Amino acid sequence: MFRTKVINSMKKNKLIRSFYNKYRNHIPVNVSVFSADIPEITPFTCQSDPSDRIRLNLLVPSINQEHIFGGISTALKFFELLAREFDGDIRIILTDAAPSESDLKKFPQYRVISSTDTDVTGNVIVPYNDRYNRKLSVSTKDVFMATSWWTAYNGYRTLEWQKKEYGQSYPLIYFIQDFEPGFYPWSSRYALADDTYRSANKTCAVFNSSFLADYFKLNHYRFAHEYMFEPRLNQNLKAYLDSIDDLSPIKKKQIFIYGRPSVARNAFTLIVESLKKWVWTQEDIQDWQIVSAGELHPAIDLGNGKVLKSLGKMTLEEYAKALSESMIGISLMISPHPSYPPLEMAMFGMGVITNNYANKDLSSWHENISSLTSANPAAICEELQNMCRNIAEDPMKYISGKLLNEQYTGSTDQFQFVSDIKNVIFDVKEDQL
């Protein structure tokens, strides 16, 4: 809007119009998107709720179907188990996006209410993305679970209000699935995300993977109570894999990329640069095809007659089929979280290239995974060449690869510690810490 007004004003003046026509291509295109706000931390405004019933609250950005994958899906699964332990009212507070009717079909046991409604008993969903002039009812028995740094930020502010209003509050359950300051360059958001890890005595932290939990310890973050769970193979993918007797006749010379250009930590451009080197070094390059999934993007010319074709975001069934057909996978994650695609690729008999990060080394999980210490185009290209040679020498090389971490397909409860969390929350109030 601002840029448009400037340009229109310039056009009305002959001298300025001449200047504009000469230098129009040098006017910054991002002038119109300048903002001095941090919308993620739009504050919660609380009001007193006289209820003395226990209520477990989930602070989550969205439950819209386009957002429920990976992290949010895991958080919802954990929250459902936790809610059974608490045996009270349940409230899901949506901080970023309101759901549509089709989104709500996945939550038939909930009713949708406004934050201003006085009846907040039972299982309710509260869209709180539009918070202007709206208050959130908070009682002395409200317990909160955060799922991202910005939900944790407002979670801690809510605990402060709760303690001031009632003289007590309970620790925040903080479901941590990555080192989120790393999502941003050194910046305001980096500082805010980092700050949410520094309220140690107010936090019951739950880490997604031992790699991530150890990374926090190595970097001197401490929480009053800490729990950890390991990734598990998606049950639908496991069922699909179990239904296939032999992967060998299904496999073809296909490289499968986990490609999300909009997510910097997945290093999409690094993968593309590596492929551009590899296509000129592979002798039987005409026999190979390269596909990308995770996010739709234009086809990319890699050179030497090869194109990286985007399959976009796939259904689980489409994803499983693509994994079963592919021989090699590349999935990078520039963070201490292992991410799921490399593990899933390995389970489907693929040679997998990923990267180390700090204490993370996924080669300890599966024989098929090559976790590179040096992730650069030359190193990735070289490892891709090695895998192609291995397949040429032994087509069963990766199909018969062994899982090294049995927990990944284990049948035991992934969240065995859930019952402990309830005891921790109600045994230790913040006013007692």
Residue, then its C-alpha position, 0 to 999 in steps of 0.5 A: m500500500f505504501r509503495t503504491k501511494v509513493i509511486n502514484s505520487m511520483k507519476k503526477n510530477k513530470l520531473i519525478r516521473s522522468f526519474y521514476n521511469k529511469y530508476r523504477n526497477h531500483i525501487p525496493v519491492n519490499v517497502s510495502v511489507f515493512s512492519a515494526d510488529i511481531p504479530e506472533i506475540t499479540p498478547f492474551t487478555c485474561q479475565s477471571d473464571p470462578s470454576d474450580r474444575i481442572r481444565l487442561n488447555l492446549l495452546v496450538p497455532s492451528i488445527n486446520q488440515e493443511h497445518i496438521f502434519g509432523g509437529i502439530s500432529t504429534a502434539l495433538k496425539f500427546f495432548e489427547l493422552l495427557a487429557r485422559e490423565f487429567d480427567g477434567d475439562i479440555r480446551i484447545i486454544l487456537t492462536d494463529a488460525a480459525p478452523s473451517e467446518s471441514d477442519l472441525k470434522k476431525f474433532p467431533q468430540y469438541r464444540v466451538i465457542s468464542s473466547t467471550d462465552t461464559d460456558v467453557t465446560g467440557n471439551v471446547i475449541v476456542p479460536y483466539n487468532d483474532r484477539y482484539n477486545r476479546k478476553l480469555s477466561v482463566s481459572t485457578k485450576d487451568v493448566f497450559m500446554a505450549t507447542s511452539w515458542w510463541t504459544a509458550y511466550n503467551g503461556y508464560r504471560t498467562l501464568e503470570w496473570q494467573k499467579k497475580e489473580y489467584g496467588q498460584s499457577y502451575p508449571l507450563i507443559y512445553f512440548i519442544q520439537d526443535f530448537e526454534p530460535g534457529f528458525y530465524p537469523w539472529s534477530s528479535r524472534y531469535a531472542l524471544a524464542d530463546d527466552t522461552y527456554r529460560s523460565a526453568n522453574k516454571t516449565c515441564a519440558v517434553f522433548n521430541s527425541s534424545f538428540l534434541a534433549d541432549y542438544f539442550k543440555l549441551n547448550h546449558y538449558r535446564f528445566a524443572h522437569e524434563y521428559m523425552f520420547e523417541p520418534r516412531l514410524n507412522q502406523n499407516l506407513k508401517a502397515y503399507l510396508d508390512s503389506i509388501d512382501d518384496l520391495s526389490p521388483i518395485k524399486k526403480k532408479q529414482i532419487f526422492i528428495y524431501g524438498r521444501p523451498s520455503v523452510a530454510r532448515n531443510a536446505f533445499t537449495l543445497i540439495v539442488e546444487s548437489l544434484k547439479k554436480w551429480v548429473w554430470t558425473q553419473e555415467d548412467i544418468q539417462d536411467w535415473q529420474i529425480v523427484s521432490a515432495g513436501e511442497l509444490h515448486p516449479a520443475i528445476d533444470l539440473g542440466n545434462g537433460k535431467v529435471l527435478k520434478s515436484l510432486g508437491k505435498m502428498t497423501l500418506e498413501e502417495y508418499a508410501k508408494a513413492l518411497s517404495e519405488s525409490m532407491i535413494g533419498i536425500s533429506l537435510m535438516i539443519s537443526p538438532h531434531p532428526s526429522y522423520p523423512p530420513l528415518e522413513m526413507a531408510m525403512f523403505g529400503m532406500g539409501v539415505i543422505t542426510n546431515n549431522y548437526a551438533n550431537k545428531d548423527l542419524s547413522s546410529w539409527h539405521e544402516n541405510i543412513s549416511s549422515l554427513t559431517s560436511a554437508n556441501p555440494a561436493a560431499i553430497c554429490e560424492e555420497l550420491q555417487n557412492m550409493c549409485r555404485n553400491i546399488a550397481e554392485d548389489p541391488m539388495k544393498y539398501i533393501s536389506g538394510k537393518l534398523l539399529n534403533e529398535q524403539y523406532t518400530g517398538s510396540t511400547d507406549q511412546f509416552q509412558f511418562v504421561s501419568d508422571i506429568k499430572n503428578v508433577i503439575f499438581d504436586v508443585k505449584e509455582d508459588q511453592l517453587 
